[in-house]
Amino acid sequence: MLHSIDLIRELLLRFPTLVAACCATSIVGCASLAPIEKQSPSEIAAKTSVSRDEFKKTTTLNGEKVSVGNFGLNCFWLSESKADSGRREWYLFFKTYRTANEGWAFWEEATDENGQSLDVIKVGGDVEDAGATDELIAVEMNPEYLRKYSKSGIKIRIDGKRASQVLMIPGNYIQGFLVSVQGFLTSEK
C-alpha cells in the first residue's frame, strides 16, 4: 500500500501537468481562503477592491470572488460602478471555465428562487488552450434588491443553452459588500 508521500511522488511522476494545474488553481483561482459562509461581513468588506478608470471617469468596487463548482474555476462576485456624473450600476458577475468536452454554456438567463427574472449581460468569452472556454456574464442588480436579501441571502439560477448553475449568495456576503460600498461613499464626501 502506498503512503501519502509515495502517492504524491507517483502523481508528480505520472501527471506533472495535472498536478501543476491543480496547485496553480488552488493558489490563484477564484477560491477564497476561508469559505464565504464562515467570514464576517467586516472580513468580506475588507476584501473588496477599488479601481479607478480615468478615461471612463468611473470608480468600481468588486467584492471578494466566491468559488463555485469544481476546483474553484467558476466564481461570482458583486460589483458596483459609480460614474463621476453620479450614475451607479450594480452587478453580480459570474465567470465560468469549461473544458473542451463541456463546451460553451451560452449563459443567457437568471432567475432567483422567488421566480423573479433578472437581466443578463454577456460580458465576454474566450477559447483557451485545448478548446477550454471562459465565459463572463453580468446579472443586473440594484441596492434595494441586495438589501432585501442581506440577512437571508438569495439563490439565483443561471441558465444557458447547454448548462445551468445555482448560485447561493449568502446574506453575510451581501452585508459585507454593502458595508464596503457605504464606507467608500462616506470616504468620498
C-alpha positions as CSV (number, residue, x, y, z in Angstrom):
1,M,0.0,0.0,0.0
2,L,1.3,3.5,-0.9
3,H,1.9,6.0,1.8
4,S,0.8,9.6,1.2
5,I,4.3,10.8,0.2
6,D,4.7,7.9,-2.2
7,L,1.3,8.7,-3.7
8,I,2.3,12.3,-4.2
9,R,5.6,11.3,-5.8
10,E,3.8,8.9,-8.1
11,L,1.3,11.6,-9.1
12,L,4.1,14.0,-9.8
13,L,5.9,11.5,-12.0
14,R,2.9,10.3,-13.9
15,F,0.8,13.5,-14.2
16,P,3.1,16.6,-13.7
17,T,0.9,18.9,-15.8
18,L,-2.3,17.9,-13.9
19,V,-0.6,18.4,-10.5
20,A,0.8,21.8,-11.5
21,A,-2.6,22.9,-12.8
22,C,-4.3,21.9,-9.6
23,C,-1.7,23.6,-7.5
24,A,-1.9,26.8,-9.6
25,T,-5.7,26.8,-9.4
26,S,-5.7,26.4,-5.6
27,I,-3.3,29.4,-5.4
28,V,-4.7,31.8,-7.9
29,G,-8.2,30.6,-8.8
30,C,-11.4,32.2,-7.8
31,A,-11.4,30.4,-4.5
32,S,-11.3,32.4,-1.3
33,L,-9.1,31.1,1.5
34,A,-12.0,30.7,4.0
35,P,-15.4,29.6,3.0
36,I,-17.5,32.7,2.5
37,E,-20.2,31.5,4.9
38,K,-17.6,31.5,7.7
39,Q,-16.5,35.1,7.2
40,S,-17.9,38.0,8.9
41,P,-19.4,40.9,6.9
42,S,-16.4,43.1,8.0
43,E,-13.9,40.4,6.8
44,I,-15.7,40.3,3.4
45,A,-15.9,44.1,3.2
46,A,-12.1,44.3,3.8
47,K,-11.5,42.1,0.7
48,T,-13.4,44.5,-1.6
49,S,-11.1,46.0,-4.2
50,V,-11.5,49.5,-5.6
51,S,-10.3,50.5,-9.1
52,R,-10.5,53.8,-11.0
53,D,-10.8,54.3,-14.7
54,E,-9.7,57.9,-15.5
55,F,-10.8,57.6,-19.1
56,K,-14.3,56.4,-18.4
57,K,-14.4,58.5,-15.2
58,T,-15.7,55.6,-13.1
59,T,-14.8,54.0,-9.8
60,T,-15.6,50.3,-9.4
61,L,-15.8,48.3,-6.2
62,N,-15.5,44.5,-6.7
63,G,-16.4,42.2,-3.9
64,E,-14.4,39.1,-2.9
65,K,-14.6,36.4,-5.6
66,V,-16.5,33.4,-4.4
67,S,-15.7,30.0,-5.8
68,V,-18.4,27.6,-7.1
69,G,-18.2,24.3,-8.8
70,N,-15.2,22.1,-9.3
71,F,-11.7,23.2,-8.3
72,G,-12.6,26.9,-7.8
73,L,-12.6,27.5,-11.5
74,N,-16.0,29.1,-11.6
75,C,-16.8,32.1,-9.4
76,F,-19.1,35.0,-8.8
77,W,-18.7,38.5,-7.2
78,L,-20.8,41.6,-6.6
79,S,-19.7,44.8,-8.2
80,E,-20.8,48.5,-8.1
81,S,-19.6,51.1,-10.5
82,K,-20.0,54.8,-9.9
83,A,-19.5,57.4,-12.6
84,D,-18.4,60.9,-11.8
85,S,-21.7,62.0,-13.2
86,G,-23.4,60.2,-10.4
87,R,-24.7,57.2,-12.4
88,R,-24.4,53.9,-10.4
89,E,-24.5,50.3,-11.8
90,W,-24.7,47.2,-9.7
91,Y,-23.9,43.7,-11.0
92,L,-23.5,40.1,-9.9
93,F,-20.6,38.8,-12.1
94,F,-20.4,35.1,-12.9
95,K,-17.3,33.6,-14.5
96,T,-17.0,30.1,-15.7
97,Y,-14.3,27.9,-17.1
98,R,-15.4,24.8,-19.1
99,T,-13.4,22.1,-20.7
100,A,-13.4,21.4,-24.4
101,N,-15.7,18.4,-23.7
102,E,-18.2,20.6,-21.9
103,G,-18.0,23.4,-24.5
104,W,-19.7,26.7,-24.3
105,A,-22.6,27.2,-21.8
106,F,-24.0,30.2,-23.6
107,W,-25.3,31.7,-20.4
108,E,-28.4,33.8,-21.1
109,E,-30.9,33.9,-18.2
110,A,-31.0,34.4,-14.5
111,T,-33.9,33.7,-12.1
112,D,-34.0,34.0,-8.4
113,E,-35.6,31.4,-6.1
114,N,-38.7,33.6,-5.8
115,G,-39.3,33.4,-9.6
116,Q,-38.0,36.9,-10.3
117,S,-36.3,37.1,-13.7
118,L,-33.0,39.1,-13.7
119,D,-31.4,40.8,-16.7
120,V,-28.2,39.2,-18.0
121,I,-25.5,41.0,-20.0
122,K,-22.9,38.8,-21.9
123,V,-19.6,40.5,-21.0
124,G,-17.2,38.2,-22.7
125,G,-16.0,34.8,-23.7
126,D,-12.7,33.3,-24.9
127,V,-11.3,30.0,-26.1
128,E,-8.3,28.8,-24.1
129,D,-5.7,26.1,-24.7
130,A,-7.1,22.7,-25.9
131,G,-10.5,24.2,-26.6
132,A,-11.5,25.1,-23.0
133,T,-13.8,28.1,-22.7
134,D,-14.1,31.1,-20.4
135,E,-17.4,32.9,-20.2
136,L,-18.3,36.0,-18.2
137,I,-21.8,37.5,-17.6
138,A,-23.2,40.2,-15.5
139,V,-26.6,39.9,-13.8
140,E,-28.1,43.3,-13.2
141,M,-28.6,44.1,-9.5
142,N,-29.8,47.1,-7.5
143,P,-29.1,48.2,-3.9
144,E,-32.8,47.6,-2.9
145,Y,-32.7,44.0,-4.1
146,L,-29.4,43.4,-2.3
147,R,-30.7,45.0,1.0
148,K,-33.8,42.8,0.8
149,Y,-31.7,39.7,0.9
150,S,-28.9,40.9,3.1
151,K,-30.0,38.7,6.0
152,S,-31.3,35.6,4.3
153,G,-29.2,35.5,1.2
154,I,-30.6,34.5,-2.1
155,K,-30.3,31.6,-4.6
156,I,-30.0,32.6,-8.2
157,R,-30.1,30.1,-11.1
158,I,-28.1,30.9,-14.2
159,D,-29.3,29.1,-17.3
160,G,-27.5,28.7,-20.6
161,K,-28.3,26.7,-23.7
162,R,-26.0,23.9,-22.5
163,A,-25.7,24.3,-18.8
164,S,-27.3,25.5,-15.6
165,Q,-25.8,26.7,-12.3
166,V,-27.4,27.6,-9.0
167,L,-25.5,30.3,-7.0
168,M,-26.1,30.8,-3.3
169,I,-25.2,34.4,-2.4
170,P,-25.1,34.3,1.4
171,G,-26.5,37.1,3.5
172,N,-23.2,37.8,5.2
173,Y,-21.6,38.3,1.7
174,I,-24.2,40.8,0.7
175,Q,-23.9,42.6,4.0
176,G,-20.1,42.8,3.7
177,F,-20.3,44.2,0.1
178,L,-22.9,46.8,1.2
179,V,-20.7,47.8,4.1
180,S,-17.8,48.3,1.7
181,V,-19.9,50.4,-0.7
182,Q,-21.2,52.6,2.2
183,G,-17.7,53.0,3.5
184,F,-16.4,54.1,0.1
185,L,-19.3,56.5,-0.4
186,T,-18.7,58.0,3.1
187,S,-15.0,58.4,2.4
188,E,-15.7,60.3,-0.9
189,K,-17.5,63.1,0.9
